[in-house]
Amino acid sequence: MLKTILIGSCVSVQGVFVRALPDGRIAVRVGVKVFAGRPVSGAPAAA
């Protein structure tokens, strides 16, 4: 399943879900690299 995470304040990464971390972050795989960050909410942004 594809998930999007935030790394820092303005960098986002989309990849395949790997695992949930104890601190609330999730890990996603992009190719051979694994990134961890805060999950992006699925709610649409207010206009």
N, CA, C and O atoms as CSV, one atom per row, in Angstrom:
chain,resi,resn,atom,element,x,y,z
A,1,MET,N,N,0.845,-1.164,0.000
A,1,MET,CA,C,0.000,0.000,0.000
A,1,MET,C,C,0.899,1.238,0.000
A,1,MET,O,O,1.847,1.321,0.781
A,2,LEU,N,N,0.601,2.193,-0.871
A,2,LEU,CA,C,1.370,3.428,-0.937
A,2,LEU,C,C,0.976,4.359,0.200
A,2,LEU,O,O,-0.204,4.517,0.511
A,3,LYS,N,N,1.970,4.965,0.809
A,3,LYS,CA,C,1.755,5.945,1.873
A,3,LYS,C,C,2.641,7.148,1.594
A,3,LYS,O,O,3.692,7.027,0.965
A,4,THR,N,N,2.206,8.311,2.067
A,4,THR,CA,C,2.996,9.533,1.953
A,4,THR,C,C,3.389,9.983,3.344
A,4,THR,O,O,2.572,9.993,4.264
A,5,ILE,N,N,4.672,10.362,3.487
A,5,ILE,CA,C,5.173,10.844,4.775
A,5,ILE,C,C,5.831,12.198,4.598
A,5,ILE,O,O,6.237,12.568,3.497
A,6,LEU,N,N,5.930,12.933,5.696
A,6,LEU,CA,C,6.657,14.199,5.715
A,6,LEU,C,C,7.974,13.992,6.436
A,6,LEU,O,O,8.028,13.408,7.519
A,7,ILE,N,N,9.035,14.485,5.811
A,7,ILE,CA,C,10.354,14.482,6.430
A,7,ILE,C,C,10.736,15.946,6.582
A,7,ILE,O,O,10.925,16.645,5.587
A,8,GLY,N,N,10.848,16.407,7.795
A,8,GLY,CA,C,11.087,17.832,8.023
A,8,GLY,C,C,9.794,18.606,7.841
A,8,GLY,O,O,8.706,18.066,8.043
A,9,SER,N,N,9.912,19.870,7.461
A,9,SER,CA,C,8.713,20.705,7.368
A,9,SER,C,C,8.113,20.769,5.972
A,9,SER,O,O,6.938,21.108,5.830
A,10,CYS,N,N,8.894,20.451,4.926
A,10,CYS,CA,C,8.337,20.618,3.580
A,10,CYS,C,C,8.783,19.555,2.577
A,10,CYS,O,O,8.545,19.719,1.381
A,11,VAL,N,N,9.412,18.491,3.016
A,11,VAL,CA,C,9.816,17.417,2.107
A,11,VAL,C,C,8.894,16.224,2.326
A,11,VAL,O,O,8.777,15.717,3.441
A,12,SER,N,N,8.235,15.777,1.244
A,12,SER,CA,C,7.373,14.610,1.350
A,12,SER,C,C,7.932,13.484,0.496
A,12,SER,O,O,8.585,13.712,-0.522
A,13,VAL,N,N,7.654,12.251,0.941
A,13,VAL,CA,C,8.112,11.053,0.248
A,13,VAL,C,C,6.933,10.103,0.145
A,13,VAL,O,O,6.204,9.900,1.116
A,14,GLN,N,N,6.745,9.521,-1.032
A,14,GLN,CA,C,5.679,8.542,-1.213
A,14,GLN,C,C,6.322,7.209,-1.557
A,14,GLN,O,O,7.171,7.126,-2.444
A,15,GLY,N,N,5.911,6.168,-0.848
A,15,GLY,CA,C,6.473,4.853,-1.090
A,15,GLY,C,C,5.598,3.760,-0.502
A,15,GLY,O,O,4.503,4.016,0.000
A,16,VAL,N,N,6.106,2.535,-0.574
A,16,VAL,CA,C,5.379,1.368,-0.086
A,16,VAL,C,C,5.550,1.270,1.431
A,16,VAL,O,O,6.667,1.344,1.944
A,17,PHE,N,N,4.432,1.103,2.141
A,17,PHE,CA,C,4.448,1.000,3.600
A,17,PHE,C,C,5.322,-0.169,4.038
A,17,PHE,O,O,5.204,-1.273,3.504
A,18,VAL,N,N,6.217,0.080,5.031
A,18,VAL,CA,C,7.089,-0.958,5.574
A,18,VAL,C,C,6.644,-1.339,6.974
A,18,VAL,O,O,6.367,-2.507,7.246
A,19,ARG,N,N,6.572,-0.338,7.880
A,19,ARG,CA,C,6.155,-0.623,9.254
A,19,ARG,C,C,5.829,0.666,9.985
A,19,ARG,O,O,6.235,1.756,9.581
A,20,ALA,N,N,5.082,0.514,11.077
A,20,ALA,CA,C,4.787,1.633,11.975
A,20,ALA,C,C,5.841,1.636,13.072
A,20,ALA,O,O,6.198,0.579,13.593
A,21,LEU,N,N,6.334,2.799,13.421
A,21,LEU,CA,C,7.338,2.943,14.469
A,21,LEU,C,C,6.668,3.317,15.787
A,21,LEU,O,O,5.588,3.907,15.779
A,22,PRO,N,N,7.289,2.987,16.917
A,22,PRO,CA,C,6.671,3.241,18.229
A,22,PRO,C,C,6.389,4.717,18.520
A,22,PRO,O,O,5.505,5.027,19.318
A,23,ASP,N,N,7.127,5.627,17.883
A,23,ASP,CA,C,6.951,7.059,18.158
A,23,ASP,C,C,5.884,7.723,17.286
A,23,ASP,O,O,5.736,8.945,17.314
A,24,GLY,N,N,5.131,6.915,16.501
A,24,GLY,CA,C,4.062,7.469,15.684
A,24,GLY,C,C,4.443,7.689,14.231
A,24,GLY,O,O,3.570,7.923,13.395
A,25,ARG,N,N,5.731,7.618,13.912
A,25,ARG,CA,C,6.162,7.749,12.525
A,25,ARG,C,C,5.937,6.416,11.808
A,25,ARG,O,O,5.721,5.386,12.446
A,26,ILE,N,N,5.990,6.450,10.476
A,26,ILE,CA,C,5.929,5.217,9.697
A,26,ILE,C,C,7.124,5.184,8.754
A,26,ILE,O,O,7.714,6.217,8.438
A,27,ALA,N,N,7.470,3.980,8.313
A,27,ALA,CA,C,8.570,3.792,7.371
A,27,ALA,C,C,7.994,3.378,6.026
A,27,ALA,O,O,7.080,2.556,5.959
A,28,VAL,N,N,8.539,3.960,4.942
A,28,VAL,CA,C,8.147,3.602,3.578
A,28,VAL,C,C,9.397,3.269,2.775
A,28,VAL,O,O,10.474,3.808,3.031
A,29,ARG,N,N,9.245,2.378,1.806
A,29,ARG,CA,C,10.357,1.972,0.945
A,29,ARG,C,C,10.194,2.605,-0.424
A,29,ARG,O,O,9.123,2.551,-1.029
A,30,VAL,N,N,11.291,3.214,-0.911
A,30,VAL,CA,C,11.351,3.767,-2.259
A,30,VAL,C,C,12.570,3.133,-2.913
A,30,VAL,O,O,13.704,3.515,-2.623
A,31,GLY,N,N,12.342,2.177,-3.784
A,31,GLY,CA,C,13.455,1.428,-4.362
A,31,GLY,C,C,14.119,0.597,-3.281
A,31,GLY,O,O,13.475,-0.245,-2.656
A,32,VAL,N,N,15.418,0.834,-3.058
A,32,VAL,CA,C,16.134,0.091,-2.015
A,32,VAL,C,C,16.257,0.891,-0.724
A,32,VAL,O,O,16.747,0.368,0.277
A,33,LYS,N,N,15.822,2.153,-0.729
A,33,LYS,CA,C,15.931,3.003,0.465
A,33,LYS,C,C,14.649,2.973,1.284
A,33,LYS,O,O,13.549,2.856,0.746
A,34,VAL,N,N,14.818,3.083,2.602
A,34,VAL,CA,C,13.676,3.157,3.517
A,34,VAL,C,C,13.742,4.505,4.228
A,34,VAL,O,O,14.775,4.877,4.785
A,35,PHE,N,N,12.626,5.230,4.200
A,35,PHE,CA,C,12.527,6.540,4.830
A,35,PHE,C,C,11.514,6.468,5.968
A,35,PHE,O,O,10.524,5.742,5.875
A,36,ALA,N,N,11.759,7.219,7.042
A,36,ALA,CA,C,10.809,7.302,8.148
A,36,ALA,C,C,10.380,8.746,8.321
A,36,ALA,O,O,11.191,9.666,8.216
A,37,GLY,N,N,9.085,8.935,8.589
A,37,GLY,CA,C,8.570,10.280,8.787
A,37,GLY,C,C,7.150,10.243,9.314
A,37,GLY,O,O,6.585,9.179,9.568
A,38,ARG,N,N,6.586,11.438,9.472
A,38,ARG,CA,C,5.214,11.556,9.962
A,38,ARG,C,C,4.231,11.276,8.817
A,38,ARG,O,O,4.390,11.821,7.724
A,39,PRO,N,N,3.231,10.443,9.053
A,39,PRO,CA,C,2.254,10.173,7.992
A,39,PRO,C,C,1.448,11.422,7.645
A,39,PRO,O,O,1.107,12.220,8.518
A,40,VAL,N,N,1.153,11.576,6.365
A,40,VAL,CA,C,0.339,12.701,5.894
A,40,VAL,C,C,-1.126,12.306,6.027
A,40,VAL,O,O,-1.510,11.200,5.647
A,41,SER,N,N,-1.934,13.196,6.561
A,41,SER,CA,C,-3.357,12.935,6.723
A,41,SER,C,C,-4.027,12.782,5.360
A,41,SER,O,O,-3.643,13.444,4.396
A,42,GLY,N,N,-5.023,11.912,5.287
A,42,GLY,CA,C,-5.745,11.686,4.035
A,42,GLY,C,C,-6.824,12.723,3.775
A,42,GLY,O,O,-7.454,12.710,2.718
A,43,ALA,N,N,-7.044,13.621,4.726
A,43,ALA,CA,C,-8.085,14.648,4.564
A,43,ALA,C,C,-7.646,15.701,3.552
A,43,ALA,O,O,-6.486,16.115,3.566
A,44,PRO,N,N,-8.547,16.143,2.673
A,44,PRO,CA,C,-8.187,17.189,1.707
A,44,PRO,C,C,-7.959,18.527,2.394
A,44,PRO,O,O,-8.552,18.806,3.436
A,45,ALA,N,N,-7.113,19.341,1.818
A,45,ALA,CA,C,-6.825,20.669,2.371
A,45,ALA,C,C,-8.017,21.596,2.177
A,45,ALA,O,O,-8.729,21.507,1.177
A,46,ALA,N,N,-8.226,22.473,3.128
A,46,ALA,CA,C,-9.319,23.441,3.040
A,46,ALA,C,C,-8.990,24.486,1.977
A,46,ALA,O,O,-7.841,24.904,1.835
A,47,ALA,N,N,-10.012,24.897,1.238
A,47,ALA,CA,C,-9.792,25.878,0.167
A,47,ALA,C,C,-9.830,27.287,0.665
A,47,ALA,O,O,-9.662,28.223,-0.116
